[in-house]
Amino acid sequence: MKPTLLILAAGMGSRYGGLKQMDPIGPNGETFIDYSVYDALRAGFNKLVFVVRKDIEQPFRESIGSRFESHIAVDYVCQQLDHLPPGFSVPTGRTKPWGTTQAVLSAAQVIQGPFAVINADDFYGADSYRVLEQHLTAQTNVYAMAGFILRNTLSEHGSVARGICTLSPEGFLEDVIEMTSIRREANGIANTSPEGIRISLTGDEIASMNMWGLTPRVFPQLEEYFRHFLEEHGSDLRSECYLPSAINTLLHAGQARVRVLPTQASWLGVTYREDRTHVLKGIAGLIRAGHYPERLWP
C-alpha cells in the first residue's frame, strides 16, 4: 500500500508572527506545503491529509489545498480544542489546542495505511520523502524517523526547539530529549534549560524535525498517551502534548521501535521572520541546481 502524507497545518507561528504556512517562498508563490507535496508525489505518496483549525479551513482549502486536488487525493480534518477522550473536558479559559499528538489523532478516521507526518512550515527535501516512502511501503510494524544533522537546522536569529536523539548501534531510536532553547554561540552550540542550565552540543547530533513514518497501529497508542497526559496536565491552560514525547514514551515502554533514516536532504525552516531571507535563497539555489522546476504546478 502506498503511504499517505499527513501535514500538520493547524498551528500559528507564535514567534514568527503569522500563519507562515501560507507565506510564499518560491518564485511563483509556492509555499512550504507546495514543495512538500511535490517531493511526496515524486517519492510515491498517493494521498494527502491536512490537519487544520476550523477557523482557517475554508481559506486553506481555497488558497492551498485546491491546487493539489487534480494531482493527488486530498482530505481535511480539523484539530479542535474540545475533541477529547471520554471523561475529559476543556478547562475554563483554555483556548490553545493540545499539541501535535492531538493533531495526529484528529486524522485517525481518514488514514487506513502507513503514513508520514510532517510540519506544514518546514522544508524537508526530496531525499527525506524518498527514504520514508521506501520504509513505509516495506509493510513493517517498525516506525521510522527522518534524522537531520542538528547544525543544519538552526536559526541565525534566535533559539530553536529540537528533539535531540540517541541511537542504538543498529540505527534504532533509543531516546529523544526535547531541548527548547538551542542557539549558536561564539564558541559553539548550546541549549539553555528553563532553569538556566547550559548544555554544550557539537552540532553533529541527530535532531528530530517532526518527520515520522507511522502505521495505524499508533493511533490507539497515542490515544492512551493523550489520556494520561490529560490526567496529569489537563488543567494547565497552555500545556501541549507533543508527538516526539509520545513516541519517546512508547520506546521506553517497549511498545514501539523506530528506525532512524539519516537524510542528506537540505532542511529549511522559518522560526523567526528574519529566517525567511535564508529560505528564499535556499529555494532559489535548489532551482538553479535543477532540483526543482521554477514553477511546480502547471
Long-range contacts (C-beta under 8 A, 24 or more apart in sequence): 1-113, 1-114, 1-137, 1-139, 2-44, 2-45, 2-46, 2-47, 2-113, 2-133, 2-137, 3-44, 3-45, 3-46, 3-113, 3-114, 3-115, 3-116, 3-132, 3-133, 3-136, 3-137, 3-213, 4-45, 4-46, 4-47, 4-48, 4-49, 4-111, 4-113, 4-114, 4-115, 4-116, 5-36, 5-37, 5-40, 5-45, 5-47, 5-48, 5-49, 5-115, 5-116, 5-118, 6-49, 6-51, 6-104, 6-107, 6-111, 6-115, 6-116, 6-117, 6-118, 7-33, 7-36, 7-48, 7-49, 7-50, 7-51, 7-118, 7-119, 7-120, 8-51, 8-100, 8-103, 8-104, 8-117, 8-118, 8-119, 8-120, 8-210, 9-33, 9-50, 9-51, 9-52, 9-60, 9-64, 9-120, 10-51, 10-52, 10-53, 10-78, 10-79, 10-97, 10-103, 11-97, 11-120, 11-121, 13-121, 13-270, 13-271, 15-158, 15-271, 15-272, 16-121, 16-270, 16-271, 16-272, 16-273, 17-273, 19-56, 20-121, 20-270, 21-60, 21-64, 21-120, 21-121, 22-60, 22-63, 22-64, 23-270, 23-276, 25-123, 25-276, 25-279, 25-280, 25-283, 26-283, 26-287, 26-292, 26-296, 27-284, 27-287, 27-294, 27-295, 28-294, 28-295, 28-296, 30-283, 30-296, 31-64, 32-120, 32-121, 32-122, 32-123, 33-64, 33-120, 34-67, 34-296, 34-297, 35-123, 35-283, 35-292, 35-296, 36-118, 36-120, 36-122, 36-123, 36-124, 36-129, 37-68, 37-71, 37-72, 38-292, 38-296, 38-297, 39-124, 39-125, 39-126, 39-128, 39-129, 40-116, 40-129, 40-133, 41-71, 41-72, 42-126, 42-129, 42-130, 43-126, 43-129, 43-130, 43-132, 43-133, 44-133, 44-137, 45-72, 45-116, 45-129, 45-133, 46-72, 46-73, 47-72, 47-73, 47-74, 47-75, 48-72, 48-73, 48-74, 48-75, 49-74, 49-75, 49-76, 49-77, 49-107, 49-110, 49-111, 49-115, 50-74, 50-75, 50-76, 50-77, 50-120, 51-77, 51-78, 51-79, 51-103, 51-104, 51-106, 51-107, 52-76, 52-77, 52-78, 52-79, 53-78, 53-79, 53-80, 53-97, 54-78, 54-80, 67-297, 71-297, 75-110, 77-106, 77-107, 77-109, 77-110, 78-106, 79-103, 79-106, 80-106, 84-230, 85-223, 85-226, 85-227, 85-230, 88-227, 88-230, 88-234, 91-234, 91-235, 91-237, 93-237, 94-237, 94-238, 95-237, 96-237, 96-238, 96-240, 97-240, 98-226, 98-230, 98-239, 98-240, 98-241, 99-239, 99-240, 99-241, 99-242, 99-243, 100-210, 100-240, 100-241, 100-242, 100-243, 100-244, 101-222, 101-225, 101-226, 101-229, 101-241, 101-242, 101-243, 101-245, 101-246, 102-226, 102-241, 103-243, 104-214, 104-218, 104-219, 104-222, 104-243, 105-219, 105-222, 105-223, 105-226, 108-216, 108-219, 108-223, 111-216, 112-216, 113-215, 113-216, 114-139, 114-213, 114-214, 114-215, 115-213, 115-214, 115-215, 115-216, 116-211, 116-212, 116-213, 116-214, 117-210, 117-211, 117-212, 117-214, 117-243, 118-210, 118-211, 119-209, 119-210, 119-211, 121-269, 121-270, 122-209, 122-210, 122-211, 122-267, 122-268, 122-269, 123-266, 123-267, 123-268, 123-269, 123-279, 123-282, 123-283, 124-209, 124-211, 124-263, 124-265, 124-267, 125-263, 125-265, 125-266, 125-267, 126-265, 126-291, 127-263, 127-264, 127-265, 128-211, 128-261, 128-263, 128-265, 131-261, 131-263, 132-211, 132-213, 132-261, 135-213, 135-259, 135-261, 136-213, 136-215, 141-215, 141-217, 141-257, 142-257, 142-258, 142-259, 143-212, 143-213, 143-214, 143-215, 143-218, 143-247, 143-256, 143-257, 143-258, 143-259, 144-212, 144-213, 144-214, 144-258, 144-259, 144-260, 144-261, 145-173, 145-208, 145-211, 145-212, 145-213, 145-247, 145-258, 145-259, 145-260, 145-261, 146-209, 146-211, 146-212, 146-213, 146-261, 146-263, 146-265, 147-206, 147-207, 147-208, 147-260, 147-261, 147-262, 147-263, 148-206, 148-207, 148-208, 148-209, 148-263, 148-265, 148-267, 149-203, 149-204, 149-205, 149-206, 149-207, 150-182, 150-189, 150-201, 150-202, 150-203, 150-204, 150-205, 150-206, 150-207, 151-189, 151-203, 151-204, 152-266, 152-267, 153-207, 153-209, 153-267, 153-269, 154-182, 154-183, 154-184, 154-189, 155-183, 155-269, 155-271, 155-272, 155-275, 156-184, 156-274, 156-275, 156-278, 157-271, 157-272, 157-274, 157-275, 158-183, 158-271, 158-272, 159-183, 159-192, 160-271, 162-207, 162-208, 162-209, 163-207, 163-208, 163-210, 163-244, 164-191, 164-201, 164-205, 164-206, 164-207, 164-208, 165-205, 165-206, 165-207, 165-208, 165-260, 167-206, 167-260, 171-259, 171-260, 172-257, 172-258, 172-259, 172-260, 173-247, 173-251, 173-257, 173-258, 173-259, 173-260, 174-251, 175-248, 175-251, 175-252, 176-208, 176-244, 176-245, 176-247, 176-248, 176-251, 178-242, 178-244, 178-245, 206-260, 206-262, 208-244, 209-267, 209-269, 210-243, 210-244, 212-243, 212-247, 213-261, 218-256, 221-246, 221-250, 221-255, 221-256, 222-246, 225-249, 225-250
